[in-house]
Amino acid sequence: MEECRALFVKKLHDYGAAWRILRPSSLTDQIYIKANRIRSIETKGVSLVGEGIRPEFIGIVNYAIIGLIQLEKGYSEKPDDMTKEEAIEAYDKHAQEALQLMLRKNHDYDEAWRGMLISSYTDLILMKVFRTKQIESLEGDTLVSEGIDANYMDMLNYAVFGLIKLTFNEEEEVK
């Protein structure tokens, strides 16, 4: 998460909070692009751009947190409605909430994620993207399902699991 946060802060410096204009559905699409690229690299076994899957998992983490911020605050017509400090504070708040959820689920699921393949995280993220798109098309009017925020949290945590496995070489990274 430190690596994800550091990149968020650097991009915040370079671009400001330009992401404030994005509606949640656009953030869902950004996560889709990242997850789809991971799956493509996993399937083909090679990246012609020269970047592996690690930067894409980092992007999923950051876009999911931005999505949570946007759900909480609403999107803005102007990207300058949030200071750098406010953006970082919001990032940290949602990252902490995701960590707490992960810890509770790790307890209940007995850290089952450790026995999974990275490609399974990719598939689960894609499934959550499609669920989120369906909820968005229903304008949040679901009968029994969790909301968009819960799906963003799950996508974030699956991406973190992938990063953990890549960091500790628990599974070979596709180049």
TISEVO-16873 format. One record per atom (N, C-alpha, C, CB): x, y, z; residue in three letters. Coordinates in steps of 0.02 Angstrom, whole numbers, padded with zeros to 5 digits, always signed. Glycine has a CB too. Example, Ala and Ser with C-alpha at 12.3 -4.5 7.8 and 13.67 -1.06 7.14 Angstrom:
# TISEVO-16873
+00660-00284+00390ALA
+00615-00225+00390ALA
+00660-00165+00390ALA
+00565-00224+00452ALA
+00642-00112+00354SER
+00684-00053+00357SER
+00645+00002+00394SER
+00704-00030+00286SER
//
This chain:
# TISEVO-16873
+00041-00060+00000MET
+00000+00000+00000MET
+00043+00063+00000MET
-00047+00000+00060MET
+00102+00058+00032GLU
+00147+00116+00031GLU
+00167+00135-00040GLU
+00210+00102+00073GLU
+00180+00084-00080GLU
+00199+00096-00150GLU
+00140+00127-00189GLU
+00220+00029-00184GLU
+00081+00103-00177CYS
+00021+00131-00211CYS
+00010+00203-00190CYS
-00042+00088-00194CYS
+00016+00216-00125ARG
+00005+00283-00099ARG
+00059+00331-00126ARG
+00006+00283-00022ARG
+00121+00308-00128ALA
+00175+00351-00153ALA
+00162+00371-00226ALA
+00242+00314-00148ALA
+00138+00325-00266LEU
+00123+00341-00336LEU
+00064+00390-00339LEU
+00107+00277-00376LEU
+00012+00379-00298PHE
-00045+00424-00295PHE
-00022+00495-00279PHE
-00097+00400-00242PHE
+00022+00502-00229VAL
+00046+00568-00209VAL
+00087+00601-00265VAL
+00090+00562-00145VAL
+00128+00562-00299LYS
+00168+00590-00354LYS
+00123+00613-00411LYS
+00219+00538-00380LYS
+00073+00573-00427LYS
+00027+00592-00481LYS
-00015+00652-00460LYS
-00019+00533-00501LYS
-00032+00655-00396LEU
-00068+00713-00370LEU
-00026+00776-00379LEU
-00087+00703-00294LEU
+00038+00771-00368HIS
+00084+00827-00379HIS
+00084+00847-00453HIS
+00155+00809-00356HIS
+00091+00797-00497ASP
+00098+00811-00568ASP
+00033+00835-00601ASP
+00121+00749-00604ASP
-00024+00805-00582TYR
-00087+00818-00616TYR
-00139+00854-00573TYR
-00116+00754-00640TYR
-00125+00862-00509GLY
-00176+00887-00465GLY
-00230+00834-00457GLY
-00206+00954-00491GLY
-00288+00855-00433ALA
-00344+00808-00423ALA
-00389+00807-00485ALA
-00385+00826-00360ALA
-00358+00803-00544ALA
-00397+00802-00607ALA
-00449+00746-00607ALA
-00350+00794-00667ALA
-00436+00692-00571TRP
-00482+00636-00566TRP
-00548+00654-00534TRP
-00450+00579-00528TRP
-00553+00712-00501ARG
-00615+00733-00469ARG
-00672+00740-00518ARG
-00604+00800-00432ARG
-00658+00749-00582ILE
-00712+00756-00632ILE
-00741+00688-00653ILE
-00687+00793-00693ILE
-00707+00633-00634LEU
-00729+00567-00656LEU
-00789+00544-00615LEU
-00673+00516-00649LEU
-00840+00521-00652ARG
-00897+00489-00619ARG
-00877+00418-00601ARG
-00960+00490-00666ARG
-00910+00388-00552PRO
-00892+00320-00533PRO
-00892+00270-00591PRO
-00939+00295-00480PRO
-00938+00277-00638SER
-00940+00230-00694SER
-00876+00236-00737SER
-01001+00243-00738SER
-00847+00295-00741SER
-00784+00303-00778SER
-00727+00270-00740SER
-00769+00378-00789SER
-00729+00272-00674LEU
-00678+00239-00634LEU
-00685+00163-00640LEU
-00682+00260-00560LEU
-00746+00139-00642THR
-00757+00067-00653THR
-00726+00047-00720THR
-00833+00051-00653THR
-00734+00089-00771ASP
-00704+00073-00836ASP
-00627+00075-00833ASP
-00728+00123-00889ASP
-00599+00120-00794GLN
-00526+00122-00787GLN
-00501+00058-00754GLN
-00505+00184-00745GLN
-00537+00035-00704ILE
-00518-00028-00671ILE
-00524-00086-00721ILE
-00561-00041-00608ILE
-00577-00084-00761TYR
-00586-00136-00813TYR
-00526-00138-00860TYR
-00651-00122-00853TYR
-00504-00079-00883ILE
-00447-00075-00929ILE
-00386-00108-00897ILE
-00432-00002-00948ILE
-00372-00091-00834LYS
-00314-00118-00799LYS
-00320-00194-00792LYS
-00307-00085-00731LYS
-00377-00218-00768ALA
-00386-00290-00757ALA
-00385-00328-00823ALA
-00452-00303-00720ALA
-00414-00299-00875ASN
-00415-00332-00940ASN
-00344-00339-00967ASN
-00460-00294-00989ASN
-00302-00287-00957ARG
-00233-00290-00979ARG
-00195-00345-00941ARG
-00198-00222-00970ARG
-00207-00349-00876ILE
-00174-00402-00837ILE
-00193-00470-00865ILE
-00195-00398-00762ILE
-00257-00480-00877ARG
-00281-00545-00903ARG
-00250-00559-00972ARG
-00358-00546-00907ARG
-00246-00508-01013SER
-00216-00516-01079SER
-00143-00538-01073SER
-00221-00451-01120SER
-00105-00506-01029ILE
-00035-00524-01018ILE
-00030-00595-00990ILE
+00000-00474-00972ILE
-00073-00611-00942GLU
-00072-00678-00913GLU
-00087-00731-00966GLU
-00124-00684-00856GLU
-00133-00716-01010THR
-00153-00764-01062THR
-00100-00771-01116THR
-00219-00744-01094THR
-00074-00714-01139LYS
-00025-00714-01193LYS
+00046-00729-01169LYS
-00025-00647-01229LYS
+00059-00716-01105GLY
+00125-00730-01078GLY
+00177-00678-01093GLY
+00148-00795-01102GLY
+00158-00622-01124VAL
+00206-00571-01142VAL
+00170-00503-01145VAL
+00240-00587-01209VAL
+00208-00451-01130SER
+00184-00383-01136SER
+00226-00347-01188SER
+00186-00345-01068SER
+00196-00321-01240LEU
+00233-00286-01292LEU
+00249-00214-01271LEU
+00193-00286-01357LEU
+00215-00189-01220VAL
+00228-00122-01195VAL
+00290-00122-01150VAL
+00167-00094-01157VAL
+00307-00179-01124GLY
+00367-00185-01083GLY
+00355-00179-01008GLY
+00416-00133-01103GLY
+00293-00168-00989GLU
+00277-00165-00917GLU
+00240-00229-00899GLU
+00233-00102-00900GLU
+00255-00256-00842GLY
+00221-00315-00818GLY
+00154-00298-00788GLY
+00264-00352-00768GLY
+00129-00343-00747ILE
+00062-00333-00718ILE
+00063-00293-00654ILE
+00031-00401-00706ILE
+00120-00287-00623ARG
+00124-00250-00560ARG
+00096-00179-00564ARG
+00197-00247-00537ARG
+00116-00138-00614PRO
+00089-00070-00618PRO
+00013-00069-00627PRO
+00121-00033-00675PRO
-00014-00121-00658GLU
-00086-00124-00669GLU
-00123-00138-00603GLU
-00104-00177-00721GLU
-00095-00183-00562PHE
-00125-00194-00496PHE
-00122-00131-00454PHE
-00089-00253-00460PHE
-00067-00094-00458ILE
-00061-00031-00421ILE
-00115+00017-00446ILE
+00010+00000-00430ILE
-00125+00020-00511GLY
-00177+00062-00540GLY
-00246+00043-00515GLY
-00175+00059-00615GLY
-00259-00021-00509ILE
-00325-00043-00484ILE
-00335-00020-00412ILE
-00331-00120-00488ILE
-00283-00028-00371VAL
-00288-00005-00302VAL
-00305+00069-00300VAL
-00221-00018-00264VAL
-00268+00109-00338ASN
-00278+00181-00335ASN
-00344+00202-00366ASN
-00221+00216-00371ASN
-00364+00173-00421TYR
-00429+00190-00450TYR
-00487+00169-00405TYR
-00437+00158-00519TYR
-00480+00113-00371ALA
-00532+00091-00324ALA
-00539+00141-00267ALA
-00518+00020-00297ALA
-00482+00164-00241ILE
-00485+00213-00186ILE
-00514+00279-00212ILE
-00415+00225-00157ILE
-00495+00300-00271ILE
-00524+00360-00301ILE
-00599+00351-00309ILE
-00490+00377-00369ILE
-00620+00291-00331GLY
-00691+00276-00337GLY
-00727+00283-00271GLY
-00701+00206-00365GLY
-00697+00259-00218LEU
-00728+00265-00151LEU
-00733+00338-00131LEU
-00687+00226-00099LEU
-00682+00377-00147ILE
-00684+00449-00132ILE
-00741+00482-00171ILE
-00616+00483-00149ILE
-00747+00465-00235GLN
-00799+00495-00276GLN
-00868+00475-00253GLN
-00789+00474-00349GLN
-00877+00413-00231LEU
-00942+00391-00205LEU
-00959+00431-00142LEU
-00941+00315-00190LEU
-00910+00444-00101GLU
-00921+00480-00039GLU
-00935+00555-00052GLU
-00862+00472+00008GLU
-00894+00586-00094LYS
-00897+00658-00102LYS
-00936+00681-00163LYS
-00827+00685-00106LYS
-00949+00634-00210GLY
-00978+00653-00274GLY
-00924+00679-00320GLY
-01033+00706-00264GLY
-00936+00674-00384TYR
-00886+00700-00431TYR
-00895+00775-00437TYR
-00893+00666-00501TYR
-00845+00808-00464SER
-00845+00881-00468SER
-00839+00903-00541SER
-00787+00910-00426SER
-00865+00961-00555GLU
-00856+00990-00622GLU
-00788+01023-00628GLU
-00911+01042-00636GLU
-00755+01035-00571LYS
-00690+01068-00570LYS
-00640+01025-00530LYS
-00695+01140-00539LYS
-00583+01011-00560PRO
-00534+00969-00524PRO
-00499+01004-00467PRO
-00484+00943-00573PRO
-00511+01068-00459ASP
-00475+01105-00406ASP
-00517+01114-00343ASP
-00454+01172-00432ASP
-00568+01072-00335ASP
-00612+01079-00276ASP
-00585+01041-00216ASP
-00682+01055-00292ASP
-00527+01009-00223MET
-00497+00970-00169MET
-00423+00985-00168MET
-00511+00893-00178MET
-00398+01004-00110THR
-00327+01017-00104THR
-00288+00951-00103THR
-00312+01058-00039THR
-00224+00956-00113LYS
-00180+00898-00110LYS
-00187+00864-00042LYS
-00107+00917-00124LYS
-00188+00904+00011GLU
-00192+00877+00079GLU
-00259+00841+00089GLU
-00184+00934+00130GLU
-00314+00871+00065GLU
-00380+00839+00071GLU
-00383+00773+00032GLU
-00435+00886+00046GLU
-00352+00772-00027ALA
-00351+00711-00068ALA
-00312+00656-00033ALA
-00321+00726-00137ALA
-00255+00673-00005ILE
-00214+00623+00030ILE
-00250+00598+00093ILE
-00145+00652+00049ILE
-00282+00643+00128GLU
-00321+00624+00188GLU
-00377+00576+00169GLU
-00349+00686+00223GLU
-00413+00591+00115ALA
-00467+00547+00092ALA
-00439+00480+00069ALA
-00506+00580+00034ALA
-00382+00481+00034TYR
-00349+00419+00012TYR
-00333+00376+00073TYR
-00285+00435-00028TYR
-00301+00406+00122ASP
-00281+00369+00182ASP
-00341+00340+00219ASP
-00241+00413+00228ASP
-00395+00378+00223LYS
-00455+00355+00257LYS
-00483+00292+00223LYS
-00509+00411+00258LYS
-00488+00293+00157HIS
-00517+00236+00122HIS
-00468+00177+00120HIS
-00537+00256+00051HIS
-00404+00190+00117ALA
-00354+00136+00119ALA
-00358+00101+00187ALA
-00283+00164+00107ALA
-00367+00140+00240GLN
-00372+00111+00307GLN
-00436+00070+00314GLN
-00371+00167+00360GLN
-00491+00094+00286GLU
-00554+00057+00288GLU
-00548-00009+00250GLU
-00612+00099+00259GLU
-00513-00007+00193ALA
-00502-00069+00154ALA
-00459-00118+00193ALA
-00470-00052+00086ALA
-00408-00092+00226LEU
-00365-00136+00267LEU
-00405-00168+00323LEU
-00306-00095+00297LEU
-00447-00130+00356GLN
-00487-00159+00411GLN
-00535-00213+00384GLN
-00527-00103+00446GLN
-00564-00201+00326LEU
-00607-00251+00295LEU
-00567-00314+00278LEU
-00641-00223+00232LEU
-00507-00303+00251MET
-00464-00360+00233MET
-00447-00401+00295MET
-00400-00335+00199MET
-00431-00368+00349LEU
-00413-00404+00410LEU
-00473-00445+00436LEU
-00389-00355+00463LEU
-00532-00416+00434ARG
-00592-00452+00457ARG
-00605-00513+00412ARG
-00653-00406+00458ARG
-00601-00503+00347LYS
-00612-00558+00301LYS
-00558-00611+00306LYS
-00617-00532+00229LYS
-00495-00590+00316ASN
-00441-00638+00324ASN
-00454-00683+00385ASN
-00373-00601+00333ASN
-00481-00654+00437HIS
-00498-00693+00496HIS
-00552-00744+00479HIS
-00522-00647+00553HIS
-00606-00721+00447ASP
-00662-00766+00433ASP
-00646-00818+00380ASP
-00721-00725+00411ASP
-00607-00798+00329TYR
-00591-00844+00275TYR
-00525-00881+00285TYR
-00589-00806+00209TYR
-00494-00871+00342ASP
-00432-00905+00360ASP
-00377-00895+00307ASP
-00446-00980+00368ASP
-00373-00833+00282GLU
-00322-00814+00233GLU
-00320-00861+00172GLU
-00254-00813+00265GLU
-00379-00878+00147ALA
-00384-00922+00088ALA
-00349-00892+00027ALA
-00457-00935+00072ALA
-00343-00826+00025TRP
-00311-00792-00032TRP
-00240-00816-00044TRP
-00312-00717-00021TRP
-00207-00838+00009ARG
-00137-00860+00002ARG
-00131-00922-00042ARG
-00107-00873+00070ARG
-00183-00961-00046GLY
-00182-01022-00087GLY
-00207-01012-00157GLY
-00222-01075-00054GLY
-00223-00950-00175MET
-00251-00936-00241MET
-00197-00914-00290MET
-00305-00882-00236MET
-00211-00922-00353LEU
-00167-00898-00406LEU
-00180-00824-00419LEU
-00178-00939-00471LEU
-00128-00788-00441ILE
-00137-00718-00458ILE
-00189-00711-00513ILE
-00070-00687-00481ILE
-00191-00758-00559SER
-00240-00754-00614SER
-00312-00759-00586SER
-00228-00810-00665SER
-00321-00791-00529SER
-00388-00793-00499SER
-00407-00724-00473SER
-00390-00845-00442SER
-00359-00687-00446TYR
-00375-00619-00423TYR
-00396-00577-00483TYR
-00313-00586-00388TYR
-00361-00585-00539THR
-00379-00549-00600THR
-00451-00564-00620THR
-00331-00566-00658THR
-00468-00628-00622ASP
-00536-00648-00641ASP
-00588-00621-00593ASP
-00541-00724-00645ASP
-00572-00623-00528LEU
-00619-00598-00478LEU
-00628-00522-00484LEU
-00596-00616-00407LEU
-00574-00487-00499ILE
-00579-00415-00509ILE
-00624-00401-00570ILE
-00509-00383-00519ILE
-00613-00437-00624LEU
-00655-00428-00684LEU
-00728-00443-00668LEU
-00630-00472-00741LEU
-00740-00496-00631MET
-00809-00512-00613MET
-00840-00455-00572MET
-00812-00578-00573MET
-00802-00428-00524LYS
-00826-00372-00484LYS
-00839-00310-00527LYS
-00776-00355-00428LYS
-00798-00300-00578VAL
-00808-00244-00625VAL
-00876-00253-00659VAL
-00751-00240-00677VAL
-00889-00312-00685PHE
-00952-00324-00720PHE
-01012-00320-00673PHE
-00951-00392-00755PHE
-01004-00343-00611ARG
-01057-00334-00562ARG
-01070-00260-00549ARG
-01039-00369-00496ARG
-01015-00222-00543THR
-01022-00150-00530THR
-01056-00115-00588THR
-00953-00119-00518THR
-01038-00134-00649LYS
-01071-00105-00708LYS
-01146-00119-00708LYS
-01039-00132-00773LYS
-01164-00180-00687GLN
-01235-00197-00683GLN
-01270-00155-00630GLN
-01244-00272-00667GLN
-01238-00147-00572ILE
-01267-00105-00519ILE
-01274-00033-00543ILE
-01224-00109-00454ILE
-01223-00009-00579GLU
-01226+00058-00607GLU
-01284+00065-00656GLU
-01161+00076-00642GLU
-01295+00013-00697SER
-01350+00017-00745SER
-01418+00015-00710SER
-01346-00041-00795SER
-01420-00014-00650LEU
-01481-00015-00610LEU
-01486+00048-00566LEU
-01483-00078-00565LEU
-01438+00093-00574GLU
-01434+00154-00534GLU
-01434+00139-00459GLU
-01492+00200-00551GLU
-01400+00083-00441GLY
-01393+00065-00372GLY
-01453+00030-00341GLY
-01378+00125-00332GLY
-01505+00020-00380ASP
-01568-00010-00354ASP
-01563-00086-00358ASP
-01629+00016-00395ASP
-01527-00116-00310THR
-01519-00189-00308THR
-01568-00219-00258THR
-01447-00207-00289THR
-01580-00283-00266LEU
-01625-00319-00221LEU
-01589-00348-00160LEU
-01661-00374-00259LEU
-01531-00379-00172VAL
-01497-00413-00117VAL
-01422-00400-00117VAL
-01510-00487-00121VAL
-01396-00365-00166SER
-01324-00359-00174SER
-01295-00301-00134SER
-01307-00350-00246SER
-01230-00308-00120GLU
-01193-00253-00090GLU
-01187-00197-00142GLU
-01122-00276-00066GLU
-01169-00139-00120GLY
-01165-00082-00165GLY
-01099-00078-00203GLY
-01175-00020-00127GLY
-01094-00025-00240ILE
-01033-00012-00280ILE
-00973-00005-00235ILE
-01042+00051-00323ILE
-00981+00027-00178ASP
-00924+00036-00132ASP
-00895-00031-00109ASP
-00946+00077-00071ASP
-00937-00079-00094ALA
-00913-00145-00073ALA
-00874-00179-00129ALA
-00971-00189-00050ALA
-00897-00170-00190ASN
-00862-00199-00247ASN
-00794-00166-00258ASN
-00905-00194-00311ASN
-00791-00100-00251TYR
-00727-00065-00256TYR
-00679-00090-00202TYR
-00736+00011-00250TYR
-00704-00099-00141MET
-00662-00125-00087MET
-00635-00194-00104MET
-00702-00127-00020MET
-00678-00237-00130ASP
-00654-00305-00148ASP
-00603-00302-00204ASP
-00713-00348-00168ASP
-00614-00261-00255MET
-00566-00255-00310MET
-00498-00230-00283MET
-00592-00206-00364MET
-00501-00181-00240LEU
-00441-00154-00208LEU
-00404-00210-00171LEU
-00459-00097-00160LEU
-00439-00247-00130ASN
-00406-00299-00090ASN
-00380-00356-00133ASN
-00455-00325-00038ASN
-00415-00376-00185TYR
-00388-00427-00230TYR
-00324-00403-00263TYR
-00440-00447-00284TYR
-00323-00339-00283ALA
-00262-00311-00313ALA
-00205-00310-00263ALA
-00275-00239-00339ALA
-00219-00295-00200VAL
-00168-00296-00148VAL
-00141-00368-00140VAL
-00196-00270-00080VAL
-00185-00417-00141PHE
-00162-00486-00136PHE
-00114-00503-00193PHE
-00222-00535-00136PHE
-00132-00481-00253GLY
-00088-00492-00311GLY
-00020-00459-00301GLY
-00121-00466-00374GLY
-00021-00398-00276LEU
+00042-00362-00263LEU
+00084-00397-00210LEU
+00029-00290-00242LEU
+00052-00422-00158ILE
+00088-00458-00106ILE
+00122-00519-00136ILE
+00041-00479-00048ILE
+00085-00557-00175LYS
+00114-00618-00205LYS
+00171-00601-00253LYS
+00060-00658-00242LYS
+00162-00547-00291LEU
+00215-00527-00337LEU
+00277-00503-00299LEU
+00191-00472-00384LEU
+00266-00467-00245THR
+00321-00440-00205THR
+00363-00495-00173THR
+00294-00394-00151THR
+00330-00546-00149PHE
+00366-00600-00114PHE
+00377-00661-00158PHE
+00328-00621-00053PHE
+00370-00651-00224ASN
+00382-00703-00274ASN
+00347-00769-00258ASN
+00457-00716-00280ASN
+00286-00762-00234GLU
+00248-00823-00218GLU
+00220-00855-00280GLU
+00192-00807-00169GLU
+00224-00819-00335GLU
+00203-00845-00400GLU
+00243-00808-00451GLU
+00125-00838-00412GLU
+00263-00841-00503GLU
+00305-00808-00554GLU
+00266-00753-00590GLU
+00330-00860-00605GLU
+00296-00694-00594GLU
+00264-00638-00629GLU
+00273-00648-00704GLU
+00294-00569-00608GLU
+00220-00634-00741VAL
+00223-00636-00813VAL
+00255-00572-00838VAL
+00152-00646-00844VAL
+00304-00577-00881LYS
+00340-00518-00907LYS
+00311-00498-00973LYS
+00415-00532-00914LYS
//
